């Protein structure tokens, strides 16, 4: 970033902060993208015991829903569809869009948090059978993963970009922000 870009970014952030528009920069702003890039450089953390709005990457194990959950209500009130990109997390807010990366083979998929779980200790995310296929984890049932939030709904109604936004395309960011905004 050159000095002109830095000055422009500082002016945008100052204007945004002094007008009191929100507690976080708008997701389509340069400040939000820069914050996401800073989060991406932080090491992944173990999942906490509370809802995490930070946008930090989480390290742990993933599992996937059995087919007998098809049609059951998830914690957000929607019915479980095994062919969707839904996920369950104990710590990410509903509406969070995140990239889940299988650490054994590098494959990844984008999911939306719509349920609470997994109920087994040491696991940080449950994914649908469709996503499990994309991650190539059905043979073993569980895999070590990194969950990188892309867009996270905040308690004040804003949407914050997370560590996963640093690698996301503009279209992925728009879709993730729309999803997070729909939860409000």
C-alpha angles and dihedrals in degrees: 000000000000125000093262092054091045092051091047091049091049090051092050092048092046092049091046094047096046094049091056093226098151145332091254131038116264108272093241094054127105088238091058092049091049091050090051090052090052090051090049090059094054117093118259116264133215112256113269129221094250137059107284117213094169099099093227120148115258125215122207144090130309128209132178137237119260116239091247088075090068110127096009118129116260122214091268091057098253123119118256113253114190090205095057130089093245122141138186122227131171092207112030118084120249110270094033112142112210141173113233114201124194105224093204097060107010094240116142141188135188116239138179119224108237104146143043121246165020095206094200118090118251094027120110103183141024116204134192121262088254091057091042088058091050090051092044092231103125094096094060099026096220134047139181107256145173115224110206113189113221101183125008125191109230127217091247092057096259124122119232126200115233136203092284091061090072090072098033124108121240090255092050089051092050092049092046092049091049090051093048091047091052089063094061 
